[in-house]
Amino acid sequence: MKKIFFAAMVATSACTQAGPVVNQKAPPIQVSEWLTTSPSYNGKPVLLEFWATWCGPCRMTIPHIQEIYNTYTRRGLVVISITDEDRDTVTPFVEGMKMTYPIGLDLAQAASRAYQVRAIPSAFLIDKNGVLRWSGHPARLRPADLDAILPPAPAPKKS
């Protein structure tokens, strides 16, 4: 039953997504404050995700985003996750979900307005030149999408 509900949410979120246009310059990322240390992302590829603690589909995609962070940061990807909730709400949630990637608090909703976020979760994949290369529901983001904007994985070291 959960898989059917999740698939329906993926389809609904993807259909209602509006925002910047793929293959055009992405808007700047502006947040009110960082829950974590402010990430350095200028000149780097970025996965930008919008979410909320109360959002069931967002909760379901957190392990996927964490896996992307764990796998692709070695290749230069910066993962940034943005919510419009306050520090007191977000901190225990992030700790409980073991989210280790940078979290921005968009209290003024500047980022969500700039990216015209109409549904959450929503994700945007931006290349190192600041050009939007992919947008949609984060569950639909595939390794091929990431590989297209990242340098090749280093060859395994021989022992």
Secondary structure, DSSP 8 states (H G I E B T S, - for coil): -HHHHHHHHHHHHHHH---S-TTSB------SEESS-----TTS-EEEEE--TT-HHHHHHHHHHHHHHHHHGGGT-EEEEEESS-HHHHHHHHHHHT--S-EEE-TT-HHHHHTT--SSSEEEEE-TTSBEEEEE-GGG--HHHHHTTS---------
